[in-house]
């Protein structure tokens, strides 16, 4: 057993302030702090250190009671969490689509049962509601922590009764958890991220420190440890990002950094910076600050009709701090340290059961879809229908297949249009098929999810586009129609066009981006109704991305001898872009952010097919 005394260590609250600030800044300004998510790992180390130290001291005195431990956890965790869950569920009723609100009901149930990490692990997938729209996404960490504390106190009691070394148990269990994390992170990254078994080493690192390290007063080694610890945390926060597998070996950086900082109370930085009043203040409210910040960012992005500015994000962070302080002062402290603990614990437990029941009601009632008029409800619940795009045949998911079907080419039909692009190009196929009723031409479709028709980009896309280029050379089509969710970098597209001109006789036509709805057109329909209590106009600029690149693309493509057609000229005018072609759900022009519905595909192709066919395609 270490010689940890029940003495308040302010520098640990300062480390809490660093941890919560890293997470909040990562969520608010991800480009500035790409590795800020490691703040959660620091929280785990702090938690393991403090809780294990408390249990170890009480066990050594023979005064540890499992029931009393869980009572303290309820009084510590439940008050702020209940408030945030109630507010989030209320805001969701006001601003979320029925399906998204139903999902929030599931997340609320899971959060109330401290199993949000398991629920999120099971939800992961391509068609899942995007993470940025999940107000309770951040509660996965609370699930891991509480699941750990269901078992760890029992382990400590058993180890203490057997007279075994708690440090050795914590060390070997932590090593096993870290090894399991390393073994799984490559093949099962989602499970490794969310499962408590592959995250337990972070809490156990703090636990091992609590029982295996002797406090000393100070000295140069404290300064050395503190400098090394903050350096490891800084390197991880600045150099890591969400694209790398995590936790894996990378999690050792913030974990070991946090251990070194906790073990350096006598360091100058710990005594004068981490223990300063501002840092301690943020540390004391770090838990409610963590709970509040993410739902505020999510709902602010939903409510606003444009992307949040840096100033707005900064103001939301400030609002989170204010709400965290109010929650700490008015709710946490009175319940945690006030009188009548039994009544309070009973009330908190009942409240958590009630909020879980509310989540069940939301799920059973399908997100209270009846709160919307039938017309709005029908339109807002539109889902992407890719049945006419030839998915897994001529629109490939390169993670699962890399070979196009023979049916992707209309044989013996001329002129031939070779359609090349991403899934937005696949959405053009219904319109091209309808146009074939009135005009004689063939279609060869070679499209792949999230792959621009370019010679640069991700490796899987480069390999696919190289294969399609060889197919194009062999087919020698009359027209190559390039279309995608275009970005700002056209160099790879220009290189592809040059290769096509050199190796084929095709006329090359580039079709500009279709309208981009920032939150998805169904969500814009709902928000417009909630704000104006009427149906969105047939043409609107509400929620429409202003990032049109028609002029830029024309300028860049003109020297290449390539024709450019604007989709915006067909689908938009001065009053806005088409949102719907009539009053029903089937009349919506987009089913999400950027994919055209079948009706919009027919309209767009009808408006530009003659430009695409032109006359040069017939000159062989």
C-alpha positions in Angstrom: 0.0 0.0 0.0 1.3 3.5 -0.8 1.4 6.2 1.8 -1.4 8.2 0.2 -3.0 10.4 2.8 -6.5 11.8 2.6 -5.1 15.2 1.7 -6.5 17.5 -1.0 -4.1 17.8 -4.0 -5.0 20.9 -5.9 -2.7 20.1 -8.9 -5.0 17.1 -9.7 -7.9 19.5 -10.2 -5.6 21.5 -12.4 -4.9 18.3 -14.4 -8.7 17.8 -14.6 -8.9 21.3 -16.1 -6.3 20.3 -18.8 -8.3 17.1 -19.6 -11.7 18.8 -20.0 -10.2 21.7 -21.9 -8.5 19.4 -24.4 -11.8 17.5 -25.1 -13.9 20.7 -25.3 -11.4 22.5 -27.6 -11.2 19.4 -29.8 -15.0 19.3 -30.2 -15.2 23.1 -30.7 -12.1 23.6 -32.8 -11.0 20.2 -34.2 -8.5 21.7 -36.7 -6.7 23.6 -34.0 -6.3 20.6 -31.6 -6.7 17.4 -33.6 -5.7 15.1 -30.7 -7.7 16.8 -28.0 -9.8 13.6 -27.5 -6.9 12.3 -25.3 -8.4 14.4 -22.5 -10.7 11.5 -21.8 -7.7 9.2 -21.3 -6.3 11.7 -18.8 -9.7 11.6 -17.0 -9.5 7.8 -16.8 -6.1 7.9 -15.1 -7.2 10.6 -12.6 -10.3 8.6 -11.8 -8.5 5.3 -11.3 -6.0 7.1 -9.1 -8.5 8.9 -6.8 -11.1 6.1 -6.5 -8.5 3.3 -5.9 -6.7 5.5 -3.3 -10.0 6.0 -1.4 -10.9 2.3 -1.5 -7.4 1.3 -0.5 -7.4 3.6 2.5 -10.8 2.5 3.7 -10.0 -1.2 3.2 -6.8 -0.9 5.1 -8.7 0.5 8.1 -11.4 -2.1 7.7 -14.0 0.5 7.0 -14.8 0.0 3.4 -18.4 -0.8 2.5 -19.4 -1.6 -1.0 -22.9 -0.2 -0.6 -21.5 3.0 0.8 -19.2 3.3 -2.2 -22.0 3.0 -4.7 -24.1 5.5 -2.7 -21.2 8.0 -3.0 -21.0 7.3 -6.7 -24.7 8.0 -7.2 -24.4 11.3 -5.3 -21.4 12.2 -7.4 -22.5 11.2 -10.9 -26.3 11.3 -11.0 -27.3 14.9 -10.3 -25.5 16.7 -13.2 -26.1 13.8 -15.5 -29.9 13.8 -14.8 -30.1 17.5 -15.6 -28.3 17.2 -18.9 -30.3 14.2 -20.0 -33.6 15.9 -19.2 -32.6 19.1 -21.1 -31.2 17.1 -24.0 -34.4 15.1 -24.4 -36.4 18.3 -24.3 -34.3 20.0 -26.9 -34.5 16.9 -29.0 -38.3 17.0 -29.0 -38.1 20.5 -30.4 -35.4 20.2 -33.0 -34.8 16.5 -34.0 -36.3 14.6 -36.8 -38.5 11.7 -35.6 -35.9 9.0 -36.5 -33.0 11.0 -34.9 -35.2 11.6 -31.8 -35.9 7.9 -31.6 -32.2 7.3 -31.7 -31.8 9.9 -28.9 -34.3 7.9 -26.9 -32.1 4.8 -27.3 -29.0 6.8 -26.3 -30.8 8.2 -23.3 -31.8 4.7 -22.1 -28.2 3.6 -22.6 -26.8 6.6 -20.8 -29.1 6.2 -17.8 -27.9 2.6 -17.6 -24.3 3.6 -18.0 -23.9 1.6 -21.2 -23.6 4.3 -23.8 -20.3 2.9 -25.0 -22.0 -0.4 -25.8 -24.9 1.3 -27.6 -22.6 3.4 -29.7 -20.4 0.5 -30.6 -23.5 -1.4 -31.9 -24.7 1.6 -33.8 -21.6 2.3 -35.8 -22.0 1.9 -39.5 -22.3 3.7 -42.8 -26.0 4.5 -42.6 -26.0 5.4 -38.9 -26.9 8.9 -37.8 -23.7 10.9 -38.1 -21.7 11.4 -34.9 -21.9 15.1 -35.2 -25.7 14.9 -34.7 -25.7 12.7 -31.6 -26.1 14.9 -28.6 -25.1 12.2 -26.1 -22.1 10.8 -28.0 -19.7 11.9 -25.4 -21.3 9.8 -22.6 -19.5 6.7 -23.9 -16.6 7.5 -21.5 -19.0 7.6 -18.5 -20.2 4.1 -19.4 -16.7 2.7 -19.4 -15.8 4.3 -16.1 -18.9 3.1 -14.3 -18.6 -0.4 -15.8 -15.1 -0.5 -14.4 -16.3 0.4 -11.0 -18.8 -2.4 -10.9 -16.0 -4.9 -10.7 -12.9 -3.1 -9.5 -14.0 -2.5 -5.8 -14.9 -6.2 -5.6 -11.4 -7.1 -6.9 -9.8 -4.8 -4.3 -11.8 -6.4 -1.5 -10.8 -9.9 -2.5 -7.2 -9.0 -3.0 -7.1 -7.2 0.4 -8.6 -10.3 2.2 -6.1 -12.6 0.5 -3.3 -10.3 1.6 -2.0 -10.0 -2.0 -0.4 -7.0 -3.5 -2.9 -4.6 -5.0 -0.1 -3.0 -7.0 0.8 -6.3 -8.7 -2.8 -7.1 -9.4 -3.4 -3.6 -10.9 -0.2 -3.8 -12.9 -0.8 -7.3 -14.4 -4.5 -6.6 -15.1 -3.5 -3.3 -16.7 -0.8 -5.0 -18.8 -3.3 -7.6 -20.0 -5.8 -4.9 -20.9 -3.1 -3.0 -22.8 -2.1 -6.1 -24.7 -5.7 -6.9 -25.6 -6.0 -3.3 -26.9 -3.0 -3.7 -29.1 -4.2 -7.0 -30.4 -7.7 -5.8 -31.3 -7.2 -2.2 -32.5 -6.1 -3.1 -36.0 -8.9 -5.6 -36.8 -11.7 -4.3 -34.6 -11.1 -0.6 -34.0 -14.6 0.3 -33.0 -14.9 -2.4 -30.4 -11.4 -1.5 -29.1 -12.4 2.1 -28.7 -15.6 1.4 -26.8 -15.1 -1.8 -24.8 -14.2 -1.4 -21.1 -11.7 -4.4 -21.3 -9.6 -2.6 -23.8 -9.7 0.7 -21.9 -9.3 -0.6 -18.4 -5.5 -0.2 -18.5 -6.0 3.6 -18.4 -7.9 3.5 -15.1 -5.5 0.8 -13.8 -2.5 3.0 -14.5 -3.9 5.5 -12.0 -4.8 2.6 -9.7 -1.3 1.3 -9.7 0.1 4.8 -9.0 -2.3 5.2 -6.1 -1.1 2.1 -4.2 2.5 1.7 -5.5 4.1 5.1 -5.3 5.4 6.9 -2.2 4.7 10.6 -1.8 7.8 12.8 -1.4 8.0 16.5 -0.7 9.6 17.8 -3.9 13.0 18.1 -5.6 14.3 18.2 -9.1 12.8 14.9 -10.0 9.3 16.3 -9.5 10.1 19.0 -12.1 11.6 16.4 -14.5 8.5 14.2 -14.1 6.1 17.1 -14.6 8.0 18.4 -17.7 8.1 14.9 -19.2 4.4 14.4 -18.4 3.1 17.7 -19.9 5.3 17.1 -23.0 3.8 13.7 -23.6 0.3 15.1 -23.3 1.2 18.1 -25.5 2.7 15.9 -28.2 -0.3 13.6 -28.2 -2.8 16.5 -28.4 -1.0 18.2 -31.3 0.2 15.3 -33.4 -2.5 12.6 -33.0 -5.8 12.9 -34.9 -8.9 10.8 -35.4 -7.7 9.1 -38.6 -5.2 7.0 -36.6 -6.3 3.8 -34.8 -7.0 4.6 -31.1 -6.3 3.7 -28.4 -3.6 1.3 -29.5 0.0 2.2 -28.5 -0.8 5.9 -28.9 -2.9 5.9 -25.8 0.3 5.3 -23.8 1.3 8.9 -24.4 -1.5 10.7 -22.5 -1.8 7.9 -19.9 1.9 7.9 -19.0 1.9 11.7 -19.2 -1.0 11.9 -16.7 0.7 9.4 -14.4 3.9 11.5 -14.4 2.1 14.7 -13.6 0.1 13.2 -10.8 3.3 11.9 -9.3 5.0 15.3 -9.3 3.0 17.4 -6.8 6.2 19.2 -5.7 7.0 20.4 -9.2 7.0 24.2 -9.8 4.4 23.8 -12.6 2.1 21.7 -10.4 2.4 24.1 -7.4 2.0 27.4 -9.3 0.2 26.6 -12.5 -2.0 23.5 -12.0 -2.7 24.5 -8.5 -3.6 28.1 -9.4 -7.2 29.3 -8.6 -8.4 29.5 -12.3 -7.1 26.0 -13.1 -8.6 24.5 -9.9 -11.9 26.3 -10.6 -12.2 24.7 -14.0 -11.1 21.4 -12.6 -13.8 21.5 -9.9 -16.5 22.0 -12.6 -14.9 19.8 -15.2 -17.6 17.0 -14.9 -20.6 19.2 -15.6 -18.6 21.2 -18.2 -17.9 17.9 -20.0 -21.6 16.9 -19.8 -22.8 20.3 -21.2 -20.4 21.2 -23.9 -21.3 18.6 -26.5 -25.1 18.8 -26.5 -24.8 22.6 -26.7 -22.5 22.4 -29.8 -24.7 19.8 -31.5 -28.0 21.7 -31.0 -26.5 25.1 -31.9 -25.3 23.6 -35.2 -28.8 22.2 -35.8 -30.7 25.4 -34.9 -28.5 27.8 -36.9 -29.1 28.0 -40.6 -25.3 28.3 -41.3 -22.1 26.8 -40.1 -21.1 27.9 -36.6 -18.3 30.6 -36.7 -15.3 30.4 -34.4 -16.8 33.2 -32.3 -20.0 31.4 -31.9 -18.2 28.2 -30.9 -16.2 30.2 -28.4 -19.4 31.6 -27.0 -20.9 28.1 -26.7 -17.9 27.0 -24.7 -18.3 30.0 -22.4 -22.0 29.1 -22.0 -21.0 25.6 -21.1 -18.7 26.9 -18.4 -21.5 29.1 -17.0 -23.9 26.2 -17.0 -21.3 23.9 -15.5 -20.7 26.4 -12.6 -24.4 26.8 -12.0 -24.9 23.0 -12.0 -22.0 22.5 -9.6 -23.1 25.2 -7.2 -26.8 24.7 -7.2 -27.2 21.0 -7.9 -24.0 19.0 -7.3 -22.8 20.5 -4.0 -26.1 20.5 -2.2 -26.9 16.9 -3.2 -23.4 15.6 -2.7 -22.7 17.1 0.7 -26.0 18.1 2.1 -28.2 16.4 4.6 -30.6 13.5 4.3 -28.3 11.4 2.0 -30.7 8.3 1.9 -33.6 10.4 0.6 -31.4 12.0 -2.0 -30.0 8.8 -3.2 -33.5 7.3 -3.5 -34.7 10.3 -5.4 -31.7 10.3 -7.7 -32.1 6.6 -8.4 -35.8 7.1 -9.1 -35.0 10.1 -11.4 -32.6 7.9 -13.4 -35.2 5.2 -13.8 -37.7 7.8 -14.9 -35.4 9.3 -17.6 -34.6 5.8 -18.8 -38.4 5.2 -19.0 -38.8 8.5 -20.9 -36.2 7.2 -23.4 -38.2 4.0 -23.8 -41.4 6.0 -24.5 -39.6 8.0 -27.2 -38.5 4.8 -28.9 -41.9 3.1 -28.6 -43.6 6.2 -30.0 -41.1 6.4 -33.0 -39.6 9.7 -31.9 -43.1 11.3 -31.4 -43.5 11.6 -35.1 -47.1 12.8 -34.5 -45.7 16.2 -33.3 -45.3 17.0 -37.0 -48.0 17.4 -39.6 -48.3 14.3 -41.8 -46.9 16.2 -44.9 -43.8 17.4 -43.0 -43.4 14.1 -41.3 -43.4 12.2 -44.6 -41.0 14.5 -46.3 -38.6 14.8 -43.3 -38.4 11.0 -43.0 -37.2 10.5 -46.6 -34.3 8.1 -46.8 -31.8 7.7 -49.6 -33.2 5.3 -52.2 -30.2 3.9 -54.1 -32.2 1.1 -55.9 -31.7 2.7 -59.3 -28.0 3.4 -58.9 -26.8 -0.2 -59.5 -25.2 -0.4 -56.1 -22.5 -3.2 -55.7 -22.8 -3.6 -59.5 -21.7 -0.4 -61.1 -21.6 1.8 -57.9 -18.9 0.0 -55.8 -18.0 0.2 -52.1 -14.3 -0.3 -52.6 -14.0 -1.7 -49.1 -16.0 -4.7 -50.2 -15.7 -5.1 -54.0 -13.4 -3.7 -56.7 -14.8 -5.3 -59.8 -17.5 -3.8 -62.0 -20.2 -6.1 -63.5 -20.3 -6.7 -67.2 -23.8 -5.1 -67.2 -22.3 -1.7 -66.4 -21.9 -1.1 -70.2 -24.7 -0.8 -72.7 -23.1 -2.8 -75.5 -23.6 -1.9 -79.2 -25.2 1.5 -78.4 -23.7 4.7 -79.7 -23.0 7.4 -78.9 -21.8 6.0 -75.6 -21.6 8.2 -72.4 -19.2 6.8 -69.8 -20.4 8.0 -66.4 -17.5 8.3 -64.0 -17.5 9.6 -60.4 -18.7 9.0 -56.9 -22.2 8.1 -55.5 -23.6 11.5 -56.6 -22.7 10.4 -60.1 -24.6 7.1 -59.5 -27.7 9.2 -58.6 -27.7 10.5 -62.1 -28.4 7.1 -63.6 -32.3 7.2 -63.3 -32.2 10.5 -65.3 -30.0 9.0 -67.9 -32.2 5.9 -68.2 -35.3 8.1 -68.7 -33.5 10.2 -71.3 -32.7 7.0 -73.3 -36.5 6.7 -74.0 -36.3 9.7 -76.3 -32.7 9.6 -77.5 -30.5 7.0 -78.9 -27.3 6.6 -76.7 -25.7 4.1 -74.4 -24.4 4.4 -70.9 -21.3 2.9 -69.3 -21.4 3.4 -65.5 -18.2 3.2 -63.4 -18.8 4.9 -60.0 -17.5 4.3 -56.5 -18.5 5.6 -53.1 -16.5 8.7 -52.0 -14.1 8.6 -54.9 -13.6 11.6 -57.1 -12.7 10.8 -60.8 -9.1 11.8 -60.3 -5.6 10.3 -60.4 -4.8 11.4 -56.8 -6.6 10.8 -53.5 -6.8 7.8 -51.2 -5.0 4.6 -52.4 -8.2 2.6 -53.0 -9.6 5.4 -55.2 -6.4 5.8 -57.1 -6.3 2.1 -57.8 -10.0 2.0 -58.9 -9.6 5.1 -61.1 -6.5 3.5 -62.8 -8.7 0.5 -63.6 -11.5 2.6 -64.9 -9.1 4.5 -67.1 -8.0 1.3 -68.7 -11.6 0.3 -69.2 -12.3 3.7 -70.8 -9.3 3.2 -73.2 -10.7 -0.2 -74.3 -14.3 1.1 -74.7 -13.3 4.3 -76.4 -16.6 6.1 -75.5 -17.9 9.1 -77.4 -18.4 11.1 -74.2 -16.9 10.9 -70.7 -19.2 12.5 -68.1 -17.4 13.3 -64.9 -19.4 14.2 -61.8 -18.8 14.1 -58.1 -19.0 16.0 -54.8 -16.2 18.2 -55.9 -13.7 19.6 -53.5 -11.3 22.5 -53.9 -8.3 20.6 -55.3 -8.7 19.8 -59.0 -5.1 18.8 -59.8 -5.9 15.1 -59.8 -9.0 15.7 -61.9 -6.9 17.7 -64.4 -4.4 14.9 -64.6 -7.2 12.4 -65.3 -8.6 14.7 -68.1 -5.2 14.9 -69.7 -4.8 11.1 -69.6 -8.3 10.7 -71.2 -7.5 13.2 -73.9 -4.2 11.5 -74.7 -5.5 7.9 -74.7 -9.1 8.2 -76.0 -11.1 10.1 -78.6 -13.9 11.0 -76.2 -15.4 14.4 -75.6 -15.0 15.2 -71.9 -17.8 16.9 -70.0 -17.6 17.9 -66.3 -20.9 18.3 -64.5 -20.7 20.7 -61.5 -21.9 19.9 -58.0 -25.6 19.6 -57.2 -26.9 21.7 -54.4 -25.3 20.9 -51.0 -27.6 21.0 -48.0 -25.5 21.4 -44.9 -27.7 19.3 -42.6 -29.4 17.3 -45.3 -32.6 18.5 -47.0 -35.0 16.4 -44.9 -33.5 18.1 -41.8 -33.9 21.5 -43.4 -37.5 20.8 -44.1 -38.1 20.0 -40.4 -36.1 23.0 -39.1 -37.9 25.4 -41.5 -41.3 24.1 -40.2 -40.2 24.3 -36.6 -39.1 27.9 -37.1 -41.9 29.2 -39.4 -44.7 26.7 -38.8 -45.2 26.1 -42.5 -43.8 24.0 -45.3 -40.4 25.0 -46.8 -40.9 26.9 -50.2 -40.3 25.0 -53.4 -37.1 27.1 -53.8 -35.0 28.1 -50.8 -31.6 29.2 -49.7 -32.2 28.0 -46.1 -29.4 25.7 -45.0 -27.8 25.8 -48.5 -24.1 25.7 -48.7 -22.7 28.8 -50.5 -19.6 27.0 -51.6 -20.5 27.0 -55.3 -17.4 26.5 -57.5 -18.9 26.9 -60.9 -16.7 29.9 -61.8 -13.6 28.4 -60.3 -14.1 25.1 -62.1 -14.7 26.7 -65.4 -11.5 28.7 -65.1 -9.5 25.7 -64.2 -11.0 23.4 -66.8 -11.1 25.8 -69.8 -7.3 25.5 -70.6 -7.8 21.7 -70.7 -10.3 21.9 -73.5 -13.0 20.4 -71.4 -16.6 21.4 -71.4 -18.3 22.4 -68.1 -22.0 22.2 -67.3 -23.5 23.8 -64.2 -26.0 21.7 -62.3 -26.9 24.9 -60.5 -28.2 26.5 -63.7 -30.8 23.8 -63.9 -31.8 23.3 -60.2 -31.5 26.9 -58.9 -32.3 30.5 -59.7 -32.2 33.8 -58.0 -34.8 32.8 -55.4 -32.9 29.7 -54.3 -32.5 26.0 -55.2 -35.3 23.5 -55.7 -36.3 21.7 -52.5 -39.3 19.8 -53.8 -41.1 19.2 -57.1 -44.5 19.0 -55.5 -46.2 18.5 -52.0 -45.3 14.9 -51.2 -42.2 13.1 -49.9 -41.5 11.6 -53.3 -41.2 15.2 -54.6 -38.2 16.1 -52.5 -35.1 16.9 -54.6 -32.4 15.5 -52.2 -32.6 12.7 -49.7 -29.6 13.9 -47.6 -26.8 16.4 -47.9 -26.0 15.9 -51.6 -27.7 12.9 -53.3 -30.5 13.7 -55.7 -33.8 11.8 -55.5 -35.1 10.0 -58.6 -37.4 13.0 -59.5 -34.6 15.5 -59.2 -32.3 13.2 -61.3 -34.9 13.1 -64.1 -35.3 16.9 -64.0 -31.6 17.6 -64.0 -30.7 15.2 -66.8 -33.7 16.4 -68.9 -32.3 19.9 -68.6 -28.8 19.1 -69.7 -28.8 15.9 -71.8 -28.7 17.8 -75.1 -25.6 19.7 -73.9 -24.0 16.5 -72.8 -24.7 14.7 -76.1 -23.7 17.8 -78.2 -22.7 17.0 -81.8 -19.0 16.1 -81.6 -19.8 12.7 -80.1 -21.2 11.6 -83.5 -18.1 12.5 -85.4 -16.0 9.3 -85.4 
